[in-house]
Amino acid sequence: MSIPENLSVILARIAAARKAAFNPAPLTRLVAVSKTVDEAGIAQALEAGQRLFGENRVQEAEAKFPALKRDYPDLELHLIGPLQTNKVKEAAALFDCIQTLDRIRLADALALARDKSGKCPQLLVQVNTGEEEQKAGVMPVGTAALIAHARKLDLPVAGLMCIPPAAQDPAPHFGFLAKLARDNGLSELSMGMSGDFEMAIRFGATYVRVGTAIFGSRS
Ligand SMILES: *Cc1c(COP(=O)(O)O)cnc(C)c1O
């Protein structure tokens, strides 16, 4: 199937999952994850009406998106991969939302960049719900302190994001993230990918991040 066909299937599945959910979020937005996808593929999605995209590397996004943003001023770009503190300035200039705030030092760097440029993207705190050694994200036990630190700096923290362990049932992770967001007074929840976004919607996802099911396998 083509990218436009895939997109309309995913949008229909999101709508159906929301309808079936007992308590869905007021809005669930599709983040089309375009990492490794070239500009032609992204342009097909844009022509089909998709405006919200996710990239996991600052450099790759910098190569692809400035030109697309000029052609589509309402294009919205989210960073969904780890952010090094030395890339904060570039990331803050390019992305509308950074979904991967996961440590105090990064919050400090974002505040510094904001103080110099006068603007800061919306932020989500990435939580390592599976407490996996190799994975990015703040540990659950440190989440409240990181949120408090970011709020003290007046950073625009809007919600939480997670990537559950690949080999586990994602449902408990989604439920846990939703509770953590509620407990911390946050409304945005970025969770669910190609294989489990309907489950995430059942737990209140406001953003689902879908790559393969739209653009095909990255191989
Ligand atoms: C690649 C990626 C996705 C999309 O995964 P698919 O399985 O291709 O839908 C979602 N979230 C993050 C953080 C990713 O890196």
The ligand as an SDF file (V2000), in Angstrom:
LIG
                    3D

 15 15  0  0  0  0  0  0  0  0999 V2000
   11.0840    4.6630   15.6080 C   0  0  0  0  0  0  0  0  0  0  0  0
   10.2690    5.1510   16.7650 C   0  0  0  0  0  0  0  0  0  0  0  0
    8.8600    5.0250   16.7700 C   0  0  0  0  0  0  0  0  0  0  0  0
    8.0720    4.3960   15.6460 C   0  0  0  0  0  0  0  0  0  0  0  0
    8.1850    2.9980   15.7040 O   0  0  0  0  0  0  0  0  0  0  0  0
    7.3720    2.0910   14.6690 P   0  0  0  0  0  0  0  0  0  0  0  0
    7.4000    0.7590   15.3120 O   0  0  0  0  0  0  0  0  0  0  0  0
    8.1140    2.1510   13.3790 O   0  0  0  0  0  0  0  0  0  0  0  0
    6.0030    2.6350   14.5490 O   0  0  0  0  0  0  0  0  0  0  0  0
    8.1790    5.5140   17.8650 C   0  0  0  0  0  0  0  0  0  0  0  0
    8.8100    6.1040   18.9030 N   0  0  0  0  0  0  0  0  0  0  0  0
   10.1500    6.2420   18.9320 C   0  0  0  0  0  0  0  0  0  0  0  0
   10.7780    6.8950   20.1110 C   0  0  0  0  0  0  0  0  0  0  0  0
   10.9190    5.7700   17.8750 C   0  0  0  0  0  0  0  0  0  0  0  0
   12.2590    5.9080   17.9220 O   0  0  0  0  0  0  0  0  0  0  0  0
  1  2  1  0
  2  3  1  0
  2 14  2  0
  3  4  1  0
  3 10  2  0
  4  5  1  0
  5  6  1  0
  6  7  2  0
  6  8  1  0
  6  9  1  0
 10 11  1  0
 11 12  2  0
 12 13  1  0
 12 14  1  0
 14 15  1  0
M  END
$$$$
